[in-house]
Amino acid sequence: MLYNLLTPLADEPGLFNLFRYLTFRTGGAVLTALIFAFVFGPAIIRWLKRKQGEGQPIRSDGPERHLLEKKGTPTMGGIMILLGVGLGTLLWADLSNGFVWVTLLVTLGYGAIGFADDYLKVTKRHSGGLPGRFKLLGQIVIGIVAAGLIVHFTQSRDIVATGLAVPFLKNVALDLGLFYAVFATVVMVGASNAVNLTDGLDGLATVPVLIAAGVFLLIAYLSGHTVFAGYLQIHHVPGAGELAVFCGALIGAGLGFLWFNAPPAMVFMGDTGALAMGGALGAVSVITRHELVLAVVGGLFVLEAVSVIVQVISFRLTGKRVFRMAPLHHHFEKKGWKEPTIVIRFWIIATILAIAGLSTLKLR
């Protein structure tokens, strides 16, 4: 909004001229979302505690210590993240850019589905929440709409609107045709649910999401810049650079939430935050044509999701479990690892994978 209001006044050097610079507005989005969380976070947490009473229902089949240590902690703290991301993006991004609205659609839409899920968990005092088929259906519908809009906004660009970029290969885009909308939807829905599965310990999902958001902030900036994209031989997506502002807002909101989610957590993000943050990463990866890179950068989320899939398939076919408990972080809990040990080691893995993902920008 500030960009649209103030850049017409930036003909002369001065303060208003700063709003032309994407880097300045990205920094502004980070600080805006972060300050919002710091200022309004305590009030949001108090409101959630007052409304929820006993807090988030804990799985009865989960690690025993969760029933003792985490009981009474309120959920739906993702509201703090959604408001911070929305405020930071709307205030600092170019609102004439269609890609900005698509990412907000996915983020807020998936956040609304997560909110409904968390609300049912709290009101019914059961960890089940919204039935999985309804949750998945809502995600798919939003994903298809978003994929269609992405194709629409990309058609006038200098790239194949339905093309899939391949890491390590320059100027290669596999045209998926009508299947591209399905593929893009799978990326967004898959990323959303993978982050949600990872969100099981204090700070476990938040920091890897912030790391991935930092990587895609850089990718969005480079993809949207003609010179940098040409130098790195990655697909230039005009307008994608504006998503750096969105990623900045996501980082700021996530950092602010982490302040209150640090062990012992004062609040959980719940599906409200996890589904939204995962969907946001998926949407940005689709727009920047780095969907496959997301599988590397977000490899930790992939690993957590795969552990659940393997566990379910193994139990249904053989009646035996591969892991003591899924997702994977609960397996290590069952083995006796302390929560901080699991969380920090997973953060390290996420950092290594982020570096590996960034290497794809130059190794071509």
MIPADO-225720 format. One line per field, with one value per residue (C-alpha): residue number from 1; x, y, z; residue in three letters. Coordinates in nm, 2 decimals. Each point is the difference from the previous one (the first is absolute). Last residue first. Example, Ala and Ser with C-alpha at 12.3 -4.5 7.8 and 13.67 -1.06 7.14 Angstrom:
residues 2
pos: (2 1)
X: (1.37 -0.14)
Y: (-0.11 -0.34)
Z: (0.71 0.07)
code: (SER ALA)
end
This chain:
residues 364
pos: (364 363 362 361 360 359 358 357 356 355 354 353 352 351 350 349 348 347 346 345 344 343 342 341 340 339 338 337 336 335 334 333 332 331 330 329 328 327 326 325 324 323 322 321 320 319 318 317 316 315 314 313 312 311 310 309 308 307 306 305 304 303 302 301 300 299 298 297 296 295 294 293 292 291 290 289 288 287 286 285 284 283 282 281 280 279 278 277 276 275 274 273 272 271 270 269 268 267 266 265 264 263 262 261 260 259 258 257 256 255 254 253 252 251 250 249 248 247 246 245 244 243 242 241 240 239 238 237 236 235 234 233 232 231 230 229 228 227 226 225 224 223 222 221 220 219 218 217 216 215 214 213 212 211 210 209 208 207 206 205 204 203 202 201 200 199 198 197 196 195 194 193 192 191 190 189 188 187 186 185 184 183 182 181 180 179 178 177 176 175 174 173 172 171 170 169 168 167 166 165 164 163 162 161 160 159 158 157 156 155 154 153 152 151 150 149 148 147 146 145 144 143 142 141 140 139 138 137 136 135 134 133 132 131 130 129 128 127 126 125 124 123 122 121 120 119 118 117 116 115 114 113 112 111 110 109 108 107 106 105 104 103 102 101 100 99 98 97 96 95 94 93 92 91 90 89 88 87 86 85 84 83 82 81 80 79 78 77 76 75 74 73 72 71 70 69 68 67 66 65 64 63 62 61 60 59 58 57 56 55 54 53 52 51 50 49 48 47 46 45 44 43 42 41 40 39 38 37 36 35 34 33 32 31 30 29 28 27 26 25 24 23 22 21 20 19 18 17 16 15 14 13 12 11 10 9 8 7 6 5 4 3 2 1)
X: (2.40 0.13 -0.07 -0.36 0.01 0.24 -0.28 -0.18 0.31 0.04 -0.37 0.06 0.28 -0.21 -0.29 0.23 0.13 -0.35 -0.09 0.30 -0.12 -0.36 0.10 0.25 -0.23 -0.27 0.21 0.07 -0.14 -0.07 -0.37 0.10 0.21 -0.31 -0.20 0.22 -0.06 -0.38 -0.07 0.06 0.23 0.09 -0.03 -0.33 -0.14 -0.34 0.15 -0.19 -0.20 0.29 0.26 -0.21 -0.09 0.36 0.15 -0.25 0.07 0.38 -0.04 -0.17 0.28 0.27 -0.17 -0.02 0.37 0.07 -0.15 0.30 0.02 -0.37 -0.02 0.26 -0.24 -0.26 0.24 -0.20 -0.02 -0.38 -0.01 0.26 -0.19 -0.32 0.16 0.17 -0.33 -0.18 0.24 -0.04 -0.38 -0.03 0.23 -0.15 -0.37 0.09 0.12 0.25 0.04 0.02 0.20 0.26 0.25 0.20 -0.01 -0.35 -0.04 0.31 -0.06 -0.32 0.21 0.25 -0.28 -0.16 0.33 0.08 -0.34 0.01 0.34 -0.14 -0.28 0.25 0.22 -0.32 0.03 0.29 -0.24 -0.12 0.19 0.09 0.35 0.08 0.35 0.32 0.18 0.11 -0.33 -0.20 0.22 -0.04 -0.37 -0.09 -0.32 0.17 0.27 -0.24 -0.22 0.30 0.13 -0.33 -0.03 0.31 -0.12 -0.34 0.17 0.20 -0.32 -0.19 0.29 -0.03 -0.37 -0.04 0.20 -0.06 -0.17 -0.07 -0.26 -0.01 0.16 -0.33 -0.13 0.30 -0.06 -0.37 0.06 0.29 -0.21 -0.30 0.21 0.21 -0.31 -0.18 0.29 0.01 -0.38 0.02 0.30 -0.19 -0.17 0.33 0.29 0.26 0.34 0.21 0.38 0.19 0.28 0.00 0.12 -0.35 -0.28 -0.26 -0.36 -0.19 -0.37 0.04 0.30 0.22 0.02 -0.31 -0.35 -0.11 0.14 -0.30 -0.24 0.21 0.03 -0.37 -0.08 0.24 -0.16 -0.35 0.13 0.18 -0.31 -0.21 0.26 0.04 -0.37 -0.02 0.29 -0.17 -0.33 0.16 0.20 -0.30 0.04 0.13 0.12 0.19 -0.32 -0.14 -0.29 0.04 0.38 0.04 -0.28 0.16 0.34 -0.15 -0.19 0.31 0.20 -0.24 0.01 0.39 -0.02 -0.20 0.21 0.32 -0.14 -0.18 0.30 0.23 -0.25 -0.04 0.38 0.02 -0.25 0.22 -0.21 0.04 0.37 0.11 0.07 -0.32 -0.20 0.29 0.09 -0.37 -0.09 0.32 -0.05 -0.37 0.07 0.28 -0.19 -0.30 0.25 -0.03 -0.30 0.09 0.00 0.23 -0.21 0.18 0.35 0.21 -0.21 -0.19 0.31 0.21 -0.18 0.10 -0.31 -0.29 -0.22 0.06 -0.01 -0.31 0.11 -0.08 -0.20 -0.18 -0.02 -0.15 0.19 0.32 -0.04 -0.07 0.31 0.21 -0.14 0.08 0.35 0.06 -0.13 0.32 0.27 -0.20 -0.07 0.37 0.11 -0.26 0.10 0.37 0.01 -0.23 0.22 0.31 -0.18 -0.10 0.36 0.12 -0.26 0.11 -0.26 -0.11 0.33 -0.08 -0.26 0.28 0.19 0.12 -0.27 -0.26 -0.10 -0.36 -0.15 0.18 -0.19 -0.35 0.06 0.32 -0.17 -0.28)
Y: (-2.54 0.01 0.37 0.01 -0.37 0.08 0.18 -0.33 -0.16 0.29 -0.04 -0.37 0.07 0.25 -0.24 -0.27 0.24 0.10 -0.37 -0.04 0.30 -0.14 -0.35 0.10 0.26 -0.27 -0.25 -0.33 -0.31 -0.23 0.10 0.36 -0.11 -0.17 0.31 0.21 -0.24 0.05 -0.27 -0.23 -0.29 0.00 -0.28 -0.12 -0.35 -0.12 -0.11 0.18 0.26 0.06 0.03 0.24 0.22 0.02 0.06 0.29 0.15 -0.02 0.15 0.31 0.05 -0.05 0.24 0.27 -0.04 0.02 0.35 0.14 -0.32 -0.04 0.37 -0.02 -0.21 0.27 0.27 0.17 0.33 -0.02 -0.36 0.04 0.30 -0.19 -0.30 0.21 0.18 -0.34 -0.11 0.32 -0.02 -0.36 0.05 0.32 -0.09 -0.37 0.09 0.29 -0.11 0.25 0.07 -0.26 -0.12 0.01 0.29 0.05 0.36 0.13 -0.24 0.19 0.32 -0.19 -0.15 0.34 0.15 -0.29 -0.01 0.38 -0.04 -0.28 0.23 0.28 -0.25 -0.09 0.33 -0.15 -0.23 0.29 -0.11 -0.37 -0.05 -0.37 -0.07 0.05 0.15 0.30 0.03 -0.02 0.26 0.24 -0.04 0.02 -0.19 -0.33 0.15 0.16 -0.31 -0.23 0.22 0.01 -0.37 -0.07 0.21 -0.16 -0.34 0.11 0.14 -0.32 -0.20 0.23 -0.03 -0.38 -0.11 0.31 -0.19 -0.35 -0.15 0.23 -0.24 -0.15 0.35 0.09 -0.31 0.09 0.34 -0.11 -0.28 0.22 0.26 -0.24 -0.22 0.31 0.09 -0.35 0.00 0.35 -0.12 -0.30 0.23 0.05 -0.15 0.19 -0.12 0.31 -0.01 0.33 -0.12 -0.34 -0.04 0.01 -0.07 0.27 -0.12 0.20 0.08 0.37 -0.05 0.31 0.35 0.12 0.07 -0.35 0.02 0.18 -0.25 -0.30 0.13 0.06 -0.35 -0.14 0.21 -0.12 -0.36 0.04 0.15 -0.29 -0.25 0.15 -0.01 -0.36 -0.10 0.15 -0.16 -0.34 0.03 0.06 0.33 -0.05 -0.34 0.11 0.01 0.25 0.07 0.38 -0.01 -0.25 0.15 0.34 -0.14 -0.15 0.31 0.21 -0.24 0.05 0.37 -0.01 -0.19 0.28 0.27 -0.14 -0.11 0.33 0.20 -0.18 0.07 0.37 0.06 -0.18 0.24 0.30 0.32 -0.01 0.07 -0.12 0.20 0.05 -0.29 -0.24 0.10 0.01 -0.33 -0.18 0.14 -0.09 -0.35 -0.05 0.11 -0.21 -0.29 0.01 -0.23 -0.21 0.07 -0.19 -0.18 -0.33 0.03 -0.15 -0.28 -0.14 0.08 -0.21 -0.32 0.02 -0.02 -0.25 0.23 0.28 0.34 0.22 0.37 0.23 -0.08 0.33 0.07 0.35 0.16 -0.17 0.12 0.36 0.00 -0.13 0.27 0.27 -0.13 -0.01 0.35 0.20 -0.26 -0.16 0.34 0.10 -0.31 0.04 0.37 -0.07 -0.27 0.20 0.31 -0.21 -0.13 0.36 0.12 -0.30 0.06 0.36 0.24 0.08 0.16 0.28 0.13 0.10 0.22 0.02 0.16 -0.19 -0.19 0.13 -0.25 -0.26 0.09 -0.14 -0.32 -0.08 0.08 -0.24)
Z: (-1.37 0.35 0.08 0.13 0.09 0.28 0.18 0.05 0.15 0.24 0.10 0.05 0.24 0.19 0.03 0.14 0.26 0.10 0.03 0.24 0.20 0.03 0.09 0.26 0.15 0.04 0.17 -0.17 0.17 -0.29 0.02 -0.06 -0.29 -0.16 0.09 -0.23 -0.28 -0.04 0.10 0.30 0.08 -0.36 -0.26 0.15 -0.05 -0.11 -0.33 -0.27 0.20 0.25 -0.27 -0.21 0.30 0.12 -0.34 -0.06 0.34 -0.05 -0.35 0.15 0.25 -0.26 -0.24 0.27 0.06 -0.37 -0.01 -0.18 -0.22 -0.08 -0.04 -0.27 -0.20 0.01 -0.10 -0.28 0.19 0.01 0.10 0.28 0.14 0.01 0.18 0.25 0.08 0.02 0.27 0.20 -0.02 0.09 0.30 0.12 0.04 0.04 0.34 0.07 0.36 0.29 0.31 -0.11 0.25 -0.21 -0.26 -0.14 0.13 -0.16 -0.29 -0.09 -0.05 -0.21 -0.21 -0.06 -0.11 -0.22 -0.17 -0.05 -0.17 -0.21 -0.12 -0.08 -0.19 -0.18 -0.19 -0.19 -0.18 -0.21 -0.31 0.02 -0.13 -0.02 0.14 -0.19 0.30 -0.20 -0.18 0.32 0.16 -0.29 -0.05 0.37 0.09 0.03 0.22 0.25 0.01 0.05 0.29 0.18 -0.09 0.21 0.29 -0.01 0.02 0.31 0.15 -0.07 0.16 0.31 0.04 -0.04 0.31 0.20 0.29 -0.12 -0.23 -0.30 -0.25 -0.11 -0.07 -0.20 -0.22 -0.03 -0.15 -0.22 -0.14 -0.06 -0.18 -0.20 -0.09 -0.12 -0.22 -0.15 -0.07 -0.16 -0.21 -0.13 -0.26 -0.17 0.18 -0.21 0.13 0.04 -0.07 -0.04 0.22 0.16 0.36 0.13 -0.25 -0.07 -0.05 -0.27 0.00 -0.06 -0.22 0.06 -0.13 0.19 -0.13 0.08 0.36 0.16 -0.14 0.09 0.35 0.01 -0.10 0.26 0.27 -0.09 -0.01 0.34 0.16 -0.11 0.10 0.35 0.06 -0.12 0.23 0.31 -0.09 -0.05 0.32 0.22 0.19 0.36 0.11 0.32 0.20 0.24 -0.22 0.02 -0.01 -0.28 -0.20 0.02 -0.10 -0.32 -0.09 0.06 -0.22 -0.29 0.05 0.00 -0.33 -0.14 0.16 -0.15 -0.33 -0.07 0.13 -0.24 -0.28 0.09 -0.01 -0.34 -0.14 0.04 0.03 0.37 -0.01 0.34 0.31 0.20 -0.14 0.05 0.36 0.11 -0.15 0.12 0.35 0.01 -0.12 0.24 0.31 -0.11 -0.01 0.37 -0.05 0.31 0.37 0.24 0.26 -0.02 -0.15 0.28 0.14 -0.30 -0.21 0.23 -0.10 -0.37 -0.21 0.02 0.20 -0.25 0.18 -0.01 -0.04 0.29 0.31 0.00 -0.37 -0.01 0.29 -0.11 -0.36 0.12 0.22 -0.29 -0.23 0.26 0.04 -0.37 -0.07 0.04 -0.07 -0.29 -0.16 0.05 -0.20 -0.28 -0.04 0.03 -0.27 -0.23 0.03 -0.09 -0.31 -0.08 0.01 -0.21 -0.26 -0.06 -0.13 0.35 0.06 -0.24 0.25 0.24 -0.25 -0.36 -0.22 -0.20 0.31 0.04 -0.23 0.21 0.32 -0.03 -0.20 0.20 0.33 -0.09)
code: (ARG LEU LYS LEU THR SER LEU GLY ALA ILE ALA LEU ILE THR ALA ILE ILE TRP PHE ARG ILE VAL ILE THR PRO GLU LYS TRP GLY LYS LYS GLU PHE HIS HIS HIS LEU PRO ALA MET ARG PHE VAL ARG LYS GLY THR LEU ARG PHE SER ILE VAL GLN VAL ILE VAL SER VAL ALA GLU LEU VAL PHE LEU GLY GLY VAL VAL ALA LEU VAL LEU GLU HIS ARG THR ILE VAL SER VAL ALA GLY LEU ALA GLY GLY MET ALA LEU ALA GLY THR ASP GLY MET PHE VAL MET ALA PRO PRO ALA ASN PHE TRP LEU PHE GLY LEU GLY ALA GLY ILE LEU ALA GLY CYS PHE VAL ALA LEU GLU GLY ALA GLY PRO VAL HIS HIS ILE GLN LEU TYR GLY ALA PHE VAL THR HIS GLY SER LEU TYR ALA ILE LEU LEU PHE VAL GLY ALA ALA ILE LEU VAL PRO VAL THR ALA LEU GLY ASP LEU GLY ASP THR LEU ASN VAL ALA ASN SER ALA GLY VAL MET VAL VAL THR ALA PHE VAL ALA TYR PHE LEU GLY LEU ASP LEU ALA VAL ASN LYS LEU PHE PRO VAL ALA LEU GLY THR ALA VAL ILE ASP ARG SER GLN THR PHE HIS VAL ILE LEU GLY ALA ALA VAL ILE GLY ILE VAL ILE GLN GLY LEU LEU LYS PHE ARG GLY PRO LEU GLY GLY SER HIS ARG LYS THR VAL LYS LEU TYR ASP ASP ALA PHE GLY ILE ALA GLY TYR GLY LEU THR VAL LEU LEU THR VAL TRP VAL PHE GLY ASN SER LEU ASP ALA TRP LEU LEU THR GLY LEU GLY VAL GLY LEU LEU ILE MET ILE GLY GLY MET THR PRO THR GLY LYS LYS GLU LEU LEU HIS ARG GLU PRO GLY ASP SER ARG ILE PRO GLN GLY GLU GLY GLN LYS ARG LYS LEU TRP ARG ILE ILE ALA PRO GLY PHE VAL PHE ALA PHE ILE LEU ALA THR LEU VAL ALA GLY GLY THR ARG PHE THR LEU TYR ARG PHE LEU ASN PHE LEU GLY PRO GLU ASP ALA LEU PRO THR LEU LEU ASN TYR LEU MET)
end
